[in-house]
Amino acid sequence: MNINSRNWNLIVLGGGTAGIVAAKTAAGLGSEVLLVECDRTGGDCLWTGCIPSKSLLAAAGALATARESTKFGIHATGLSVDFPAVMRHVHSAIQQVEPVDSPETLKKFGITILRGNGHFIDHQTLDVDRAEIRFRTAIIATGAQPVVPPIPGLLGSPFLTTDTLWQIQELPKRLVILGAGSIGCELGQAFARLGSDVTLVDMAPRILSREDQFAAQFVAEALTNDGVEILTSATVSLASIGSDGKGFLRIELGDGKTEQVNFDSLLVASGRAPRTRDLELHLAGVELNKNGFLEVDAALRTTNKRIWAAGDVTGHPQFTHLAGVHGSVAASNAVLGLRRKAEVATVPRVTFTHPEIAAVGASTQTLGNEKVNVVTVMNAEIDRAITECSMDGFTKMALDKKGRIIGATIVGSRAGETLAELTLAVRMGLRTRDLASTIHPYPTYSDAPWKIAVADVRERLESPPLPSLFKMLRFFARLRLSR
């Protein structure tokens, strides 16, 4: 088939989660689809993100569980870490998932795959390694890449990012991580549990600055207990790194003091920027917003009426689950001419530390907003948490005056799984009475949101005028029975 001799109905640029879901959706709707990918299909999630990081966390978690088993009366001895074997586990997980996103699998959906570097040459033409390809519609799903902060001495030196971390075969003795967001905290805890001396460095006044402060405190304590040193309100003024990756950072702390932190490996995890530099977007009339992401409307359409975008390149929250959903929305809009709006209000997120933090919807921090009631249940009140000696954490739910569930934050074991029910509740505008009247399995961690819902319903039942109504109903019930 001569790919560049056709006017393709849809071209998808990028073979990560957003691109793959977009291509599958469009093909399922009967569209002829060309997927252009410069490297490997599967994207960051498969090769450098979700799959490898959660595999590493699982290995570190197994070790931590064994070490902490004395609280159950189990005494594990002779524990050791075979780091090359840990990394083999990581790559084995990648290999097991990879066939789902492989070109061979995508071809079975009727998708044509073209490997190469693509850039636009006009509003309706893509150049892929000098082959000019016309399209009726297109979706940009090129994702994002690690940001390198402008620290003197850093650029050009041999530091690690989440793109390169998975190739190491030796456990770093001293690991410094720049960035104390979700990625930095997850990897910092994992490496500390495996035996590295880990230091987290962040400019923000606390770790996980986007999360509920109470939740972040639980994770900070857990990281400290695992041996992680946390330096916040810290500005790196100089990086000195040798050819072997070893070196030091000069750090200005919030109290005015200067500290030198030595390391054997430096991991930069300070954010991700959109992959747009080589796309020649201006030739296609596609504009960027002030933050450098693609400018898209509520239906994910760019400033070129023929081109849509999905995934990390849009500036929406950078989660695999959101990229997939938006890929589907963009494809159906492009192929069918619809105006489906992309969901951006009810987006769940999980930080996979131990304990996990899971959150959705409105903030659960105390904001002095009289229209929002934030109710908290501690894990020490949850029977399943007690049986597993996993009582660090809580569940918070934000409720409006009518009892609608508008937000939630959960800290603890399996927080991500527990959050799914509350994500549905927030999206569907459910009230605490809906949750309270739904039978929940016992004992599980989902007992926490159910307890909150039951307590809220009881409180409402005790508020006027309901007690007077119940008194009247009881009177008539006794009257009927006395006849």
Order of alpha helices (4+ residues) and beta strands (2+ residues): beta-alpha-beta-alpha-alpha-alpha-alpha-beta-beta-beta-beta-beta-beta-alpha-beta-alpha-beta-beta-beta-beta-beta-beta-beta-alpha-beta-beta-beta-alpha-beta-beta-alpha-alpha-alpha-alpha
